[in-house]
Amino acid sequence: MFSSKHIKGIVASVLGVSLVISGSSVLAGSKDNSSADKVLSVDVGSGSGEIAYSSDEELEDIELRGPKSFAVSGSGEFFILDTIGHQIEVYDQNGNSERTIDLPEDKEFFDVEIDENNNIYVLSDLGHVLQFKNGKLENEIQVPVNQKRFEISGLFFNRDNEIVVRLLDDTELSLNKGKRYLKEEPTFEVKSIDDNTVELVTSDQKVEVSYDHVPVETALLKSTEEGEQLIVEKEAVIGEGLYVETRVGRYQDGEQIGTALAIPTKDTYFTSIPFKFLYVTKEGKAYQMITKKNSVEIYELPFTEEKKTNIDKQLLKKIQPEDKHNVAFFDEEKVEIRSSKAKAQVNDWYTALQRAEEMTYISWDYNPKKMKTSSTKNTTPPDHLAKVTKTVEEQGIPYNWGGYDGVDTSNSSGDNFKDSISNGDTAGNVNTNLDYRSSGTAGIDCSGFISSAYELGDKYGTSNLTKKFKKTSWYDFQAGDIGLRKGHVWMLESVKKGTDNPKGFYTYEATTDGTGDKAKSYYRSWDDAQSYTPHTIKE
């Protein structure tokens, strides 16, 4: 995997998005939401007022990336978080660029929110929050979260109309009124009533949300001024493939009064609808951001009384769910043996997991005077190491394009990562200008990470890992298996559950996504996972 954070303004040519079904070429979305109004279109580029993408095409081991979040103010201004450019781009209601707010490059911010006083908040995956007023930095807040494991859902408003950081377990951490470190009661609670019905309880309402397929996320987005509840509803068809449908449900007094269906899109840059590609205002308007080849567009989604869906018989037949009510969770205490023939592979799964964990949490001393990678035509230091000025203890093998330096594997000057560093190689390289590893650099990329974890004997790319792995179904997806697509690969550690919903997947992977360009414990939502194909090691 790799997406260069330093190459801006080049458009990617890529597959369809949000409704891509892993393991198949089927793209749902024949019932396009043509009544949605496009309210903003922004060019892809590197200048002020433009949004950056990660690469010019879908290349071997290069993960496609673009903006991750947006927000809409009460006055109709649009705020787009440019992850690659490390900026917030602000546009007026007519689509004109108003200003650009620069963000630090050593952290990756993944969510943006704005309050009624026009304070802008941005949140990093490690819980660092910046607050801006009139484009100027007003406050920096570090919320207490696990620095070793991604656990943040994003920025939201609580029942008191305060900005909070919501965790994946729906716990909320307040940022206002001096209560920065106070763990509050969540704004809502989610309970499964049966396989198809989820109950969402707030302080003043109890809402039953009905699904036809597997509910994979139910969460309160916002309460309107009229007392309505706007709820994100995600359900999945799970089998040989995976399809996740996203809707915004509007409820009042516990009754559903409207539904806005997320737009199925084609010929787009990003391959999923992340949670923060939807936004609702307290006035009850729903918006969706779509990243196309040459532009980033925002649409206002219409609410309809009837419940719309893109899940039809053709899609169901293609995915062929074995049991649409059964989601196979990984049990951390007991690995499910899928067949008698697979028993011999259990040690391989465990060994690969252990080796992946070791690469993720390995400690080493980074001396920038000796180990810093120079910024050249072919090399760029990882973001988290670029501005370090004194020796510090680091965790995780740094990302290195083409690298295969694990705990006991290497394609650089030593027998492993630490050995190569000791021999004078520099730490990491996130520049993808070459088709191979830049000499004199040490570290690991996404496919090198999997190759090393599974002791494949050589570095395999994302295009030929299928020589060692075979397709499996999402039902059979277990710890140690991999999510694979051209451009990126990750290993499943475990399934993350919310209060009573499956949330997504905890992973081990070498990635430049998130804070720290390195091997790390990360998180993939169901939406994101559907753009990958599940694979398991060949027997």
Secondary structure in CASP SS format (residue, H / E / C, confidence):
PFRMAT SS
TARGET T0000
AUTHOR 0000-0000-0000
METHOD secondary structure of the structure
MODEL  1
M C 1.00
F C 1.00
S C 1.00
S C 1.00
K C 1.00
H C 1.00
I C 1.00
K C 1.00
G C 1.00
I C 1.00
V C 1.00
A C 1.00
S C 1.00
V C 1.00
L C 1.00
G C 1.00
V C 1.00
S C 1.00
L C 1.00
V E 1.00
I C 1.00
S C 1.00
G C 1.00
S C 1.00
S C 1.00
V C 1.00
L E 1.00
A C 1.00
G C 1.00
S C 1.00
K C 1.00
D C 1.00
N C 1.00
S C 1.00
S C 1.00
A C 1.00
D E 1.00
K E 1.00
V E 1.00
L E 1.00
S E 1.00
V E 1.00
D E 1.00
V E 1.00
G C 1.00
S C 1.00
G C 1.00
S C 1.00
G C 1.00
E C 1.00
I E 1.00
A C 1.00
Y C 1.00
S C 1.00
S C 1.00
D C 1.00
E C 1.00
E C 1.00
L C 1.00
E C 1.00
D C 1.00
I C 1.00
E C 1.00
L C 1.00
R C 1.00
G C 1.00
P C 1.00
K C 1.00
S E 1.00
F E 1.00
A E 1.00
V E 1.00
S C 1.00
G C 1.00
S C 1.00
G C 1.00
E C 1.00
F E 1.00
F E 1.00
I E 1.00
L E 1.00
D E 1.00
T C 1.00
I C 1.00
G C 1.00
H C 1.00
Q E 1.00
I E 1.00
E E 1.00
V E 1.00
Y E 1.00
D C 1.00
Q C 1.00
N C 1.00
G C 1.00
N C 1.00
S E 1.00
E E 1.00
R E 1.00
T E 1.00
I E 1.00
D E 1.00
L C 1.00
P C 1.00
E C 1.00
D C 1.00
K C 1.00
E C 1.00
F E 1.00
F E 1.00
D E 1.00
V E 1.00
E E 1.00
I E 1.00
D C 1.00
E C 1.00
N C 1.00
N C 1.00
N E 1.00
I E 1.00
Y E 1.00
V E 1.00
L E 1.00
S E 1.00
D C 1.00
L C 1.00
G C 1.00
H E 1.00
V E 1.00
L E 1.00
Q E 1.00
F E 1.00
K E 1.00
N C 1.00
G C 1.00
K E 1.00
L E 1.00
E E 1.00
N E 1.00
E E 1.00
I E 1.00
Q E 1.00
V C 1.00
P C 1.00
V C 1.00
N C 1.00
Q C 1.00
K C 1.00
R C 1.00
F C 1.00
E C 1.00
I E 1.00
S E 1.00
G E 1.00
L E 1.00
F E 1.00
F E 1.00
N C 1.00
R C 1.00
D C 1.00
N C 1.00
E C 1.00
I E 1.00
V E 1.00
V E 1.00
R E 1.00
L E 1.00
L C 1.00
D C 1.00
D C 1.00
T C 1.00
E E 1.00
L E 1.00
S E 1.00
L C 1.00
N C 1.00
K C 1.00
G C 1.00
K C 1.00
R C 1.00
Y C 1.00
L C 1.00
K E 1.00
E E 1.00
E C 1.00
P C 1.00
T C 1.00
F C 1.00
E E 1.00
V E 1.00
K E 1.00
S E 1.00
I E 1.00
D E 1.00
D C 1.00
N C 1.00
T E 1.00
V E 1.00
E E 1.00
L E 1.00
V E 1.00
T C 1.00
S C 1.00
D C 1.00
Q C 1.00
K E 1.00
V E 1.00
E E 1.00
V E 1.00
S E 1.00
Y C 1.00
D C 1.00
H C 1.00
V E 1.00
P E 1.00
V E 1.00
E E 1.00
T E 1.00
A E 1.00
L E 1.00
L E 1.00
K E 1.00
S E 1.00
T C 1.00
E C 1.00
E C 1.00
G C 1.00
E C 1.00
Q E 1.00
L E 1.00
I E 1.00
V E 1.00
E E 1.00
K E 1.00
E E 1.00
A E 1.00
V E 1.00
I E 1.00
G C 1.00
E C 1.00
G C 1.00
L E 1.00
Y E 1.00
V E 1.00
E E 1.00
T E 1.00
R E 1.00
V E 1.00
G E 1.00
R E 1.00
Y E 1.00
Q E 1.00
D C 1.00
G C 1.00
E E 1.00
Q E 1.00
I E 1.00
G E 1.00
T E 1.00
A E 1.00
L E 1.00
A C 1.00
I C 1.00
P C 1.00
T C 1.00
K C 1.00
D C 1.00
T E 1.00
Y C 1.00
F C 1.00
T C 1.00
S C 1.00
I C 1.00
P C 1.00
F H 1.00
K H 1.00
F H 1.00
L E 1.00
Y E 1.00
V E 1.00
T C 1.00
K C 1.00
E C 1.00
G C 1.00
K C 1.00
A E 1.00
Y E 1.00
Q E 1.00
M E 1.00
I E 1.00
T E 1.00
K E 1.00
K C 1.00
N C 1.00
S E 1.00
V E 1.00
E E 1.00
I E 1.00
Y E 1.00
E E 1.00
L E 1.00
P C 1.00
F C 1.00
T E 1.00
E C 1.00
E C 1.00
K C 1.00
K C 1.00
T C 1.00
N C 1.00
I C 1.00
D C 1.00
K H 1.00
Q H 1.00
L H 1.00
L H 1.00
K H 1.00
K H 1.00
I H 1.00
Q C 1.00
P C 1.00
E C 1.00
D C 1.00
K C 1.00
H C 1.00
N C 1.00
V C 1.00
A C 1.00
F C 1.00
F C 1.00
D C 1.00
E C 1.00
E C 1.00
K C 1.00
V C 1.00
E C 1.00
I C 1.00
R C 1.00
S C 1.00
S H 1.00
K H 1.00
A H 1.00
K H 1.00
A H 1.00
Q H 1.00
V H 1.00
N H 1.00
D H 1.00
W H 1.00
Y H 1.00
T H 1.00
A H 1.00
L H 1.00
Q H 1.00
R H 1.00
A H 1.00
E H 1.00
E H 1.00
M H 1.00
T H 1.00
Y H 1.00
I C 1.00
S E 1.00
W E 1.00
D E 1.00
Y E 1.00
N C 1.00
P H 1.00
K H 1.00
K H 1.00
M H 1.00
K C 1.00
T C 1.00
S C 1.00
S C 1.00
T C 1.00
K C 1.00
N C 1.00
T C 1.00
T C 1.00
P C 1.00
P C 1.00
D H 1.00
H H 1.00
L H 1.00
A H 1.00
K C 1.00
V C 1.00
T C 1.00
K C 1.00
T C 1.00
V E 1.00
E E 1.00
E E 1.00
Q E 1.00
G C 1.00
I C 1.00
P E 1.00
Y E 1.00
N E 1.00
W C 1.00
G C 1.00
G C 1.00
Y E 1.00
D C 1.00
G C 1.00
V C 1.00
D C 1.00
T C 1.00
S C 1.00
N C 1.00
S C 1.00
S C 1.00
G C 1.00
D C 1.00
N C 1.00
F H 1.00
K H 1.00
D H 1.00
S H 1.00
I H 1.00
S H 1.00
N C 1.00
G C 1.00
D C 1.00
T E 1.00
A E 1.00
G C 1.00
N E 1.00
V C 1.00
N C 1.00
T C 1.00
N C 1.00
L C 1.00
D C 1.00
Y C 1.00
R C 1.00
S C 1.00
S C 1.00
G C 1.00
T E 1.00
A E 1.00
G C 1.00
I E 1.00
D C 1.00
C H 1.00
S H 1.00
G H 1.00
F H 1.00
I H 1.00
S H 1.00
S H 1.00
A H 1.00
Y C 1.00
E C 1.00
L C 1.00
G C 1.00
D C 1.00
K C 1.00
Y C 1.00
G C 1.00
T C 1.00
S C 1.00
N C 1.00
L H 1.00
T H 1.00
K H 1.00
K C 1.00
F E 1.00
K E 1.00
K E 1.00
T C 1.00
S C 1.00
W C 1.00
Y C 1.00
D C 1.00
F C 1.00
Q C 1.00
A C 1.00
G C 1.00
D C 1.00
I E 1.00
G E 1.00
L E 1.00
R E 1.00
K C 1.00
G C 1.00
H E 1.00
V E 1.00
W E 1.00
M E 1.00
L E 1.00
E E 1.00
S E 1.00
V E 1.00
K E 1.00
K E 1.00
G C 1.00
T C 1.00
D C 1.00
N C 1.00
P E 1.00
K E 1.00
G E 1.00
F E 1.00
Y E 1.00
T E 1.00
Y E 1.00
E E 1.00
A E 1.00
T E 1.00
T C 1.00
D C 1.00
G C 1.00
T C 1.00
G C 1.00
D C 1.00
K E 1.00
A E 1.00
K E 1.00
S E 1.00
Y E 1.00
Y E 1.00
R E 1.00
S E 1.00
W H 1.00
D H 1.00
D H 1.00
A H 1.00
Q C 1.00
S C 1.00
Y C 1.00
T E 1.00
P E 1.00
H E 1.00
T E 1.00
I E 1.00
K C 1.00
E C 1.00
END
